[in-house]
Amino acid sequence: MTERLKVFDEDYRYIGEETRDMVHEKGLWHETFHCWLVDETNVYIQKRSYAKKDFPGLYDITAAGHLLASEKVMDGIREVEEELGITVDSAKLLKAGVVRDVIRLPGFIDKEFTNVFLYQSTFSPTDFSLQKEEVEGIYTVLINDLKALFQNERYRVLCTNLMDGVQGEATLNDFVPHETDYFNKVAEMLEREK
């Protein structure tokens, strides 16, 4: 089945529908759902599966995905459940805002209105059931460190694998290449909700 997405103008006004492939080929504006899981001190980030077509093995938003033409923004919660196996209490989901984000690659232009949410709770390794074709692993980064990385106040951060506790360092080059403005806005949202 071919996925269809809602298409918008630059001012986020609905103008129709198109297939996902055509949306990216033509660089049309569309909606996505981004959910950052946080606890008192950490942000949880995913490492994308090495089997992914786009940005394999890079760090990214805890859970995110495209919203289909038939879906409302809150239907994006399914991404958290599908990718991570986490059941989200929608009453605890905090809408942080809508951020424009553009990623350009040869033959691929991803122009998104990202509906960004924060979900604060406590998590343990047993809470997660990862969709392996999508997610390689879940890592924690201190909130202040990730904010500093996103705002170019720090060159590298310590990432801890939630499942086995193994630690490693990451730079911004180890993340999916979202726009600088996207990273700055997420950093501001994390600061507001501390």
C-alpha positions in Angstrom: 0.0 0.0 0.0 1.3 3.4 -1.0 1.5 5.9 2.0 -0.3 9.2 1.4 0.6 12.3 3.3 -1.2 15.7 3.8 0.6 18.5 1.9 0.8 22.1 3.2 1.9 25.5 2.0 4.7 27.3 3.7 2.3 28.8 6.2 1.1 25.3 7.3 -2.2 25.6 5.5 -3.6 22.3 4.1 -3.5 22.1 0.3 -4.0 18.4 -0.6 -2.5 15.0 -0.5 0.4 13.2 -2.2 2.3 10.0 -2.0 5.2 9.9 0.5 7.7 9.3 -2.4 6.4 12.3 -4.3 6.4 14.5 -1.2 10.1 13.9 -0.8 10.9 14.0 -4.5 9.2 17.4 -5.0 10.1 18.8 -1.5 6.5 19.4 -0.4 5.7 20.5 3.2 4.1 17.7 5.3 3.6 16.8 9.0 5.6 14.7 11.3 5.3 13.7 15.0 8.4 14.0 17.2 8.5 12.8 20.7 11.4 13.3 23.1 11.3 11.1 26.2 12.8 12.8 29.3 13.2 12.1 33.0 14.5 14.5 35.7 18.0 14.6 34.3 18.2 12.7 31.0 16.9 12.8 27.4 16.4 9.5 25.8 17.6 9.3 22.2 17.4 6.5 19.7 20.2 5.1 17.6 18.7 4.4 14.2 18.9 0.8 12.9 21.9 0.1 10.6 19.3 -1.4 8.2 17.5 2.0 7.7 17.7 3.5 4.2 18.1 7.0 5.6 20.7 7.9 8.2 21.5 4.4 9.4 23.3 4.2 12.7 22.9 7.9 13.6 21.4 9.3 16.8 17.9 10.9 16.6 14.7 11.9 18.3 13.5 9.3 20.8 10.6 8.4 18.4 9.3 10.1 15.3 7.5 9.5 12.1 5.4 10.9 9.3 1.7 11.5 9.8 -0.5 9.8 7.2 -3.2 11.7 5.4 -5.9 10.0 7.5 -4.2 10.8 10.8 -4.5 13.7 13.3 -1.4 14.9 15.0 -2.1 13.0 18.2 -2.2 9.8 16.2 1.5 10.1 16.0 1.7 8.5 19.5 1.7 5.2 17.6 5.3 5.9 16.6 6.4 5.7 20.2 4.5 2.4 20.7 5.7 0.9 17.4 9.3 1.9 17.6 9.9 1.6 21.4 7.1 -0.5 22.8 6.3 2.3 25.3 2.6 3.0 26.0 2.1 6.7 26.1 -0.4 8.3 28.5 -1.6 11.2 26.2 -2.6 13.2 29.3 1.2 13.4 30.2 2.3 14.3 26.7 3.3 17.9 26.5 3.1 19.7 23.2 6.2 21.8 22.9 5.4 23.4 19.6 5.7 23.1 15.8 9.1 23.5 14.3 10.0 23.7 10.6 12.8 21.4 9.6 14.3 20.8 6.2 16.8 18.0 5.2 18.2 18.0 1.7 19.9 15.1 0.1 20.4 14.2 -3.6 17.0 13.3 -4.9 15.4 13.8 -1.5 14.0 17.0 0.1 12.3 16.5 3.5 10.3 19.6 4.4 8.6 19.0 7.7 6.3 20.8 10.0 7.4 18.8 13.1 4.9 18.6 15.9 7.3 18.3 18.8 6.2 16.7 22.1 8.0 16.0 25.4 7.0 13.0 27.5 8.4 13.1 31.1 8.5 9.8 33.0 10.9 7.3 34.5 12.1 4.5 32.3 14.0 1.3 32.8 15.5 -1.1 30.2 12.6 -3.5 30.6 10.1 -0.8 29.6 11.4 -0.9 26.0 10.7 -3.4 23.3 12.6 -2.0 20.3 11.4 -2.5 16.7 14.8 -3.7 15.4 14.3 -2.7 11.8 13.9 0.9 13.0 15.9 1.2 16.2 19.3 -0.1 17.1 19.3 1.1 20.7 18.1 3.6 23.3 20.7 5.9 24.9 20.6 8.5 27.6 22.2 11.9 27.6 22.1 14.5 30.4 19.6 17.2 29.5 22.1 20.0 30.0 24.7 18.3 27.9 22.4 17.7 25.0 21.1 21.3 25.1 24.7 22.5 25.0 25.5 20.2 22.1 22.5 21.4 20.1 23.4 25.0 20.8 27.1 24.5 19.8 28.3 25.3 23.3 29.8 21.8 23.6 31.5 19.6 21.0 30.7 16.2 22.3 28.5 14.5 24.9 28.5 11.2 26.8 25.8 8.7 25.6 24.9 5.7 27.8 23.3 2.7 26.3 20.2 2.1 28.4 20.3 -1.7 27.9 23.9 -2.5 28.8 25.3 0.7 30.4 28.1 1.0 27.8 29.1 4.6 27.4 30.5 6.4 24.4 30.9 9.9 23.1 28.9 11.6 20.3 29.2 14.8 18.4 26.5 16.6 16.4 27.9 14.8 13.3 26.6 11.6 14.9 23.0 12.8 14.8 20.6 13.0 11.9 21.4 16.3 10.2 18.4 18.4 11.3 18.6 22.1 10.7 20.4 24.2 13.3 17.1 26.1 14.0 15.4 22.7 14.8 18.2 21.8 17.3 18.1 25.2 18.9 14.3 25.1 19.3 14.4 21.6 20.9 17.1 22.9 23.3 14.8 25.8 24.3 11.9 23.4 24.8 14.1 21.2 27.0 15.1 24.2 29.1 11.5 25.4 29.5 10.3 22.0 30.8 13.1 21.4 33.3 
